[in-house]
Amino acid sequence: MQENILNKAKSHFNLGLELFHDCKYLESEHEFLYALELFPERLSIISNIIKIYITTEDANKLHSFLERFQHLNNKQEIILGHAYKYYFYKQYDHSIDLCSKLIKQIFSEKVISVTEIDAHNLIAKNLTKKKDFLKVIKIYKKVIFNNRSDGLTHYNIGNFLFEIGKVRQAYLYFKKANFLSKERNKIILWNMALCALTLEDLKFGFELYENRFDVLKIEKKFGNIKTINQINDIFDKNILIWDEQGLGDAILFSRFVKNLLKYSKKITLVVDKRLKNILQYLSKDILVTDYESLNHSNFDYQISICSLPHLLKIDSIKEISYNKLELPKINKNPENIEIKKELFNVGLSWFGNPNYPRDEYRSIPFENFKPLIQLKGFQFFKLSKNLPKKDLLEFNYFNIYDLGDKNFFDLSYYLQKLDVVVSSDTSIIHLCGALGIKSILLLNFNSDWRWFQNKRGTVWYPTVKIIKQKKINDWESVFKNLELELQDMYKNKFR
């Protein structure tokens, strides 16, 4: 009887490992939890469940699970779990302290364990968040010297290098990690995709970009409709294209929808309702709708909008065409907000979604804008929705018109009246670029792949000028250049 229970637990455990390797974390969790019911307090099972919550960065589940095993708090696997919990809760010093305690414990017990490597890697992650990059480099040099064949360490070094904008070096470490390790294969391939795309290796990059469905857990929205596998399959067929990720991505990738018109004139694009009134001007031959209005029973094929470059085999930035959206002229001021011609009118968007993993780099502290806002002869308009709490008091001190409550279509009226829009990497810059509005993108050094490694302009939007950081977290030089740029524009307007 006991042997049957043990074999059953092993079966669920092994299936859990297979599912984990395939990035099917929810299913893997289910199998490990079932194995744990059969074999309570088995550390190998507990360790793998902790690993799932670490990989998925589910701090709440990790916390609840660890609470069940307080009597095992002296075990290395549990200590590491608590250290990651503190890391996820942004208590970096607590996490570092626990990792240091773990390393000392391993040393005193004279046990060489992968947990020691994990502890060093986690210290490096904490120090990265604290932006103590020199210490991070020292730690990784030490770890990689002692563990040259460890794929996880190569992967973590790749992540660190990518986070600080060292993309070519990161790419090499991800390739090495992929060679050494099978456990994180799809995650490694996803990170390789980001590197390849940043470096303009578009064919390979967009091929690997398909791993996002597994790694980012992006739901394929119309599983009952066949997916397009080859472009020649869609001749004269009814095609449904659906958006994914953010509003900016829908705008950016929408240009590729027009490429499909060479194969079929029966194309429907379904998007977030906030974009419907904008993207309906993509082409008279493309039906644009939102999810509430869509009847999805009449389609032969479906595909995500972000998969179109891979389907179309886009392999060079020369194949990226610009598609300006020609909106009808709105003669009526929607809310009678006066944009004075005798002033130089600037739209501002300095923050994005705070849940974006690297938002701390792309969103800009409001204090950087204060000297600009006090320039004489200038009028400023806030374009993004809401406002970070930390900016609230200072923002209210200045006379800035707030247009952040406008939908994209109404906002487009004001955007076309402004002299220039200044934005960090947000959906606003994509909207302005698509509308052909003169804009300045303030770009962090470790920027998103969509901007490649360009420092002055972008193939996506000809009217967008880029001012990019010369080194990580250096907004000072960016704003010096921005002020010169705005002063020149001001002189040109009123000369």
DAGIJO-V359941 format. One record per residue. N is the residue number from 0. NEAR is the number of other C-alpha atoms within 8 Angstrom. Layout:
n = (N | N)
near = (NEAR | NEAR)
This chain:
n = (0 | 1 | 2 | 3 | 4 | 5 | 6 | 7 | 8 | 9 | 10 | 11 | 12 | 13 | 14 | 15 | 16 | 17 | 18 | 19 | 20 | 21 | 22 | 23 | 24 | 25 | 26 | 27 | 28 | 29 | 30 | 31 | 32 | 33 | 34 | 35 | 36 | 37 | 38 | 39 | 40 | 41 | 42 | 43 | 44 | 45 | 46 | 47 | 48 | 49 | 50 | 51 | 52 | 53 | 54 | 55 | 56 | 57 | 58 | 59 | 60 | 61 | 62 | 63 | 64 | 65 | 66 | 67 | 68 | 69 | 70 | 71 | 72 | 73 | 74 | 75 | 76 | 77 | 78 | 79 | 80 | 81 | 82 | 83 | 84 | 85 | 86 | 87 | 88 | 89 | 90 | 91 | 92 | 93 | 94 | 95 | 96 | 97 | 98 | 99 | 100 | 101 | 102 | 103 | 104 | 105 | 106 | 107 | 108 | 109 | 110 | 111 | 112 | 113 | 114 | 115 | 116 | 117 | 118 | 119 | 120 | 121 | 122 | 123 | 124 | 125 | 126 | 127 | 128 | 129 | 130 | 131 | 132 | 133 | 134 | 135 | 136 | 137 | 138 | 139 | 140 | 141 | 142 | 143 | 144 | 145 | 146 | 147 | 148 | 149 | 150 | 151 | 152 | 153 | 154 | 155 | 156 | 157 | 158 | 159 | 160 | 161 | 162 | 163 | 164 | 165 | 166 | 167 | 168 | 169 | 170 | 171 | 172 | 173 | 174 | 175 | 176 | 177 | 178 | 179 | 180 | 181 | 182 | 183 | 184 | 185 | 186 | 187 | 188 | 189 | 190 | 191 | 192 | 193 | 194 | 195 | 196 | 197 | 198 | 199 | 200 | 201 | 202 | 203 | 204 | 205 | 206 | 207 | 208 | 209 | 210 | 211 | 212 | 213 | 214 | 215 | 216 | 217 | 218 | 219 | 220 | 221 | 222 | 223 | 224 | 225 | 226 | 227 | 228 | 229 | 230 | 231 | 232 | 233 | 234 | 235 | 236 | 237 | 238 | 239 | 240 | 241 | 242 | 243 | 244 | 245 | 246 | 247 | 248 | 249 | 250 | 251 | 252 | 253 | 254 | 255 | 256 | 257 | 258 | 259 | 260 | 261 | 262 | 263 | 264 | 265 | 266 | 267 | 268 | 269 | 270 | 271 | 272 | 273 | 274 | 275 | 276 | 277 | 278 | 279 | 280 | 281 | 282 | 283 | 284 | 285 | 286 | 287 | 288 | 289 | 290 | 291 | 292 | 293 | 294 | 295 | 296 | 297 | 298 | 299 | 300 | 301 | 302 | 303 | 304 | 305 | 306 | 307 | 308 | 309 | 310 | 311 | 312 | 313 | 314 | 315 | 316 | 317 | 318 | 319 | 320 | 321 | 322 | 323 | 324 | 325 | 326 | 327 | 328 | 329 | 330 | 331 | 332 | 333 | 334 | 335 | 336 | 337 | 338 | 339 | 340 | 341 | 342 | 343 | 344 | 345 | 346 | 347 | 348 | 349 | 350 | 351 | 352 | 353 | 354 | 355 | 356 | 357 | 358 | 359 | 360 | 361 | 362 | 363 | 364 | 365 | 366 | 367 | 368 | 369 | 370 | 371 | 372 | 373 | 374 | 375 | 376 | 377 | 378 | 379 | 380 | 381 | 382 | 383 | 384 | 385 | 386 | 387 | 388 | 389 | 390 | 391 | 392 | 393 | 394 | 395 | 396 | 397 | 398 | 399 | 400 | 401 | 402 | 403 | 404 | 405 | 406 | 407 | 408 | 409 | 410 | 411 | 412 | 413 | 414 | 415 | 416 | 417 | 418 | 419 | 420 | 421 | 422 | 423 | 424 | 425 | 426 | 427 | 428 | 429 | 430 | 431 | 432 | 433 | 434 | 435 | 436 | 437 | 438 | 439 | 440 | 441 | 442 | 443 | 444 | 445 | 446 | 447 | 448 | 449 | 450 | 451 | 452 | 453 | 454 | 455 | 456 | 457 | 458 | 459 | 460 | 461 | 462 | 463 | 464 | 465 | 466 | 467 | 468 | 469 | 470 | 471 | 472 | 473 | 474 | 475 | 476 | 477 | 478 | 479 | 480 | 481 | 482 | 483 | 484 | 485 | 486 | 487 | 488 | 489 | 490 | 491 | 492 | 493 | 494)
near = (4 | 5 | 6 | 7 | 9 | 10 | 8 | 10 | 13 | 9 | 8 | 12 | 12 | 8 | 10 | 14 | 9 | 9 | 12 | 12 | 11 | 7 | 9 | 10 | 10 | 6 | 9 | 14 | 11 | 9 | 12 | 14 | 10 | 10 | 14 | 13 | 7 | 10 | 9 | 6 | 7 | 8 | 7 | 6 | 13 | 10 | 10 | 9 | 11 | 11 | 8 | 11 | 12 | 12 | 7 | 7 | 7 | 9 | 11 | 6 | 8 | 13 | 10 | 8 | 9 | 11 | 7 | 6 | 9 | 7 | 5 | 7 | 9 | 7 | 7 | 9 | 9 | 13 | 13 | 14 | 12 | 12 | 13 | 11 | 12 | 12 | 11 | 9 | 7 | 6 | 9 | 12 | 7 | 9 | 16 | 12 | 8 | 12 | 15 | 9 | 8 | 13 | 11 | 8 | 8 | 12 | 9 | 7 | 6 | 6 | 7 | 7 | 7 | 6 | 9 | 11 | 10 | 9 | 13 | 13 | 12 | 11 | 11 | 12 | 10 | 13 | 13 | 11 | 8 | 7 | 6 | 9 | 8 | 6 | 9 | 12 | 8 | 8 | 11 | 13 | 8 | 8 | 11 | 11 | 7 | 6 | 8 | 6 | 5 | 11 | 12 | 9 | 14 | 13 | 12 | 9 | 11 | 14 | 10 | 11 | 12 | 13 | 8 | 9 | 10 | 10 | 11 | 8 | 10 | 15 | 12 | 9 | 12 | 15 | 9 | 10 | 15 | 13 | 8 | 9 | 11 | 8 | 6 | 10 | 10 | 11 | 9 | 12 | 12 | 13 | 10 | 13 | 14 | 11 | 15 | 13 | 14 | 14 | 10 | 10 | 11 | 12 | 11 | 10 | 15 | 13 | 9 | 11 | 10 | 8 | 11 | 10 | 10 | 10 | 11 | 6 | 7 | 9 | 5 | 7 | 5 | 6 | 6 | 4 | 9 | 8 | 7 | 10 | 6 | 7 | 9 | 6 | 7 | 13 | 7 | 8 | 10 | 13 | 13 | 12 | 13 | 12 | 12 | 10 | 6 | 7 | 9 | 11 | 11 | 14 | 12 | 10 | 11 | 11 | 12 | 10 | 11 | 10 | 7 | 9 | 10 | 6 | 10 | 13 | 9 | 10 | 14 | 12 | 12 | 13 | 13 | 10 | 9 | 7 | 11 | 12 | 9 | 11 | 11 | 12 | 10 | 12 | 7 | 7 | 8 | 13 | 9 | 11 | 13 | 11 | 9 | 4 | 6 | 8 | 5 | 5 | 4 | 6 | 11 | 9 | 13 | 14 | 11 | 11 | 14 | 10 | 10 | 12 | 10 | 10 | 10 | 7 | 7 | 12 | 9 | 10 | 9 | 5 | 7 | 9 | 8 | 9 | 7 | 8 | 11 | 6 | 7 | 4 | 4 | 6 | 4 | 4 | 8 | 6 | 4 | 5 | 6 | 4 | 7 | 6 | 6 | 5 | 8 | 12 | 14 | 13 | 14 | 12 | 12 | 12 | 13 | 13 | 6 | 7 | 5 | 7 | 4 | 6 | 11 | 7 | 9 | 13 | 11 | 11 | 7 | 9 | 6 | 10 | 8 | 8 | 7 | 7 | 10 | 7 | 7 | 4 | 7 | 11 | 10 | 12 | 12 | 12 | 12 | 14 | 7 | 6 | 7 | 7 | 5 | 5 | 10 | 9 | 7 | 8 | 9 | 8 | 6 | 7 | 6 | 10 | 7 | 8 | 11 | 9 | 8 | 8 | 7 | 9 | 10 | 9 | 11 | 8 | 10 | 8 | 11 | 7 | 7 | 12 | 8 | 11 | 15 | 13 | 15 | 15 | 12 | 11 | 11 | 11 | 14 | 11 | 10 | 13 | 16 | 13 | 10 | 11 | 13 | 12 | 14 | 12 | 14 | 12 | 12 | 12 | 12 | 11 | 10 | 7 | 10 | 6 | 9 | 10 | 8 | 8 | 7 | 8 | 9 | 11 | 9 | 9 | 10 | 11 | 9 | 14 | 12 | 13 | 13 | 12 | 13 | 7 | 6 | 10 | 8 | 9 | 10 | 7 | 9 | 12 | 10 | 8 | 9 | 9 | 9 | 8 | 8 | 8 | 8 | 8 | 8 | 9 | 8 | 7 | 7 | 5 | 4)
